[in-house]
Amino acid sequence: MFDGGSIYLAFAEKEIVGFIAIAGEGKKDIYIDEFWLKLKYQGEGIGKNFIKFVEEKYKKQKVKSISVMANRKAGAFKFYKKLKFKENKEDVILSKKLK
């Protein structure tokens, strides 16, 4: 899927209810490439626990930072801000409409 990463799954009643994909494993800065949680399980602390798991796991590996990209208008943006993720003022995403 991608080089230098891991995927972790969340289960409830033998069903996959979420996953988080981490890129950049083995480096000082990692990136949350994908994070998905079934709507039914959102708001129950599973997402928060997923992030806590990632933070604790990679802190032990001497990782310095975790980055993620989220649209300011999306619920995910509020979720990450609530977990004390800060906006990176240096990086900008550029896009171009194709006609």
C-alpha positions in Angstrom: 0.0 0.0 0.0 2.7 2.5 1.0 6.3 2.2 1.9 7.5 2.6 5.5 4.1 2.4 7.3 1.7 0.4 9.4 -2.0 -0.1 9.6 -3.8 -0.6 12.9 -7.4 -1.9 13.2 -10.1 -1.4 15.8 -12.5 -4.2 16.4 -15.9 -4.3 18.2 -17.8 -7.6 18.4 -15.5 -9.3 15.9 -16.1 -6.5 13.3 -13.6 -4.0 12.0 -15.0 -0.6 13.1 -12.0 1.5 12.2 -8.4 1.8 11.1 -5.5 4.2 11.1 -2.6 4.1 8.6 0.7 5.6 9.6 3.3 6.6 7.1 7.0 7.4 7.7 7.7 4.6 10.2 11.3 4.6 11.2 11.7 8.3 10.8 11.5 11.2 13.4 8.3 12.6 12.0 5.3 10.4 11.1 2.1 11.1 9.2 -1.5 9.9 9.7 -2.1 8.9 6.1 -5.7 7.6 6.7 -7.9 7.4 9.7 -11.4 6.0 9.5 -14.0 5.1 12.1 -17.4 3.7 11.4 -20.0 6.4 12.0 -21.9 4.3 14.5 -18.7 4.2 16.8 -17.8 7.9 16.5 -18.1 9.9 19.7 -17.5 6.9 21.9 -13.8 7.6 22.6 -12.5 5.0 20.1 -10.8 7.6 17.9 -9.3 9.4 20.9 -7.9 6.0 22.1 -6.5 5.3 18.6 -4.6 8.5 18.6 -3.4 7.9 22.2 -2.2 4.5 21.1 -0.3 5.9 18.2 1.3 8.7 20.3 2.4 6.3 23.0 3.8 3.7 20.5 5.8 6.2 18.5 6.9 8.2 21.5 8.7 5.1 22.7 10.4 4.9 19.2 11.7 8.5 19.7 9.4 10.0 17.0 9.3 13.8 17.4 6.0 14.7 15.7 2.8 13.3 14.2 1.2 15.2 11.3 -2.2 14.9 9.6 -4.0 16.8 6.9 -7.6 17.8 7.6 -10.0 20.2 6.0 -10.9 23.1 8.3 -14.6 22.6 7.6 -14.6 18.9 8.4 -15.4 17.3 11.7 -11.9 15.7 11.7 -10.3 19.1 12.0 -12.2 19.8 15.2 -11.4 16.3 16.4 -7.6 16.8 15.9 -7.7 20.3 17.4 -9.5 18.9 20.5 -6.6 16.4 20.8 -4.1 19.4 20.8 -2.9 19.1 17.2 -1.6 22.5 16.0 -2.0 24.0 12.6 1.3 24.1 10.7 1.7 27.6 9.3 4.5 26.7 6.9 2.9 24.0 4.8 0.3 24.9 2.2 -1.7 22.6 0.0 -1.9 23.8 -3.5 -4.6 22.7 -5.9 -5.7 23.6 -9.4 -9.1 23.1 -11.0 -9.0 21.3 -14.3 -11.4 22.4 -17.0 
